[in-house]
Amino acid sequence: MKVPSQLEVLDLRHFSARQLRGLLDEESRVWSARLRWDYRSSADLLLQYLDSRVLPGFVALDRGRICGYVFCVYEGAKAVVGDVYASTATSISQSAVEVERLLLMHVLELLQNSPNVERIESQLLLHPAGEISAPFVKAGFTVHQRLFMECNLADGRFLPETEAARALPEGLSMGGWSSAMFQQAGGVVHQAYAGHLDGEINDQYCSLDGALRFLHNIVRFPGCGVFDVDASSVILREGSDEMVAMLLCSRVREEVAHITQICVLPEYRGRGLGQMLLTHCAAQLTRRRFDAITLTVTEGNTPAVALYERMGFSVRHKFDALGWTAAKSEQEVTA
């Protein structure tokens, strides 16, 4: 893609938080309108990294004015394209989508030519499916469509008495989340996603260490909202502390919660545990006067999608999950 003469694409590390703040404030408003997500804490964290001048990425300028940015992070041999956004509030020589595609082209070229990068992933939640996937497809990425689903809690369908009417199977009990469960929870995530479609999307599911990093990002990192221990729960075998299922929840807006993880060990599936965890979580949030609860799910995971639809969730937004593996790409070239 040729860069128009009016546009410049420069290294993100040349720019300060002060210079990018206006663009991130605009992006935060889009997150709020499109996904009911308060993105300001994530934006503030990103601004801190910008001032450290260590975050890889690019900035687009239109006649000297900042109009877009993209950044990525390195996790060992893996890189993640964390976000891309171009302003729609100012007059630019290309559309915002075209600027975003241009920025993605630059960052993908950087990453695919980095000798230590073996895997690249991205889930650009804010952007509608297909809107900015072209640079990824051209670069050989696999694309999976994911759904952002929402359930209205204001209609009272998850009142506490509804929750109490659902009994767990014999030999199981429900309890609250504790930080002491962290290590065991990582094992449950790893086992639950063994051979699962989502392991192709997020390789953290494919190892115990990766699952623990994934949980760390959910529980202790503000990028996924503020972890809500009261709305999170686990199911244990009675008489032991062996976890068989769990649901983790965060607050992404004062009145909106987001389920960041729900999983059940394979041998315990088919017993309604996922539905019970969802019902318990929704009842807790209803009691605390939350308006809505959201979650994301891979469209190809049809049993999970069907469960969420039965529970009253509907699709608010569709987005792409994108992945590339160097070894696989080399095999395709030589085939």
Secondary structure, 3 states (H helix, E strand, C coil): CCCCCCEEEEEHHHCCHHHHHHHHHHHHHHHHHHHCCCCHHHHHHHHHHHHHCCCCEEEEEECCEEEEEEEEEEECCEEEEEEEEECCCCCCCCCHHHHHHHHHHHHHHHHHCCCCCCEEEEECCCCCCCCCCHHHHHCCCEEEEEEEEEEECCCCCCCHHHHHCCCCCCCEEEEECCHHHHHHHHHHHHHHCCCCCHHHHCHHHHCHHHHHHHHHHHHHCHHHCEECHHHCEEEEECCCCCEEEEEEEEEEECCEEEEEEEEECHHHCCCCHHHHHHHHHHHHHHHCCCCEEEEEEECCCHHHHHHHHHCCCEEEEEEEEEEEEHHHHHHHHHC
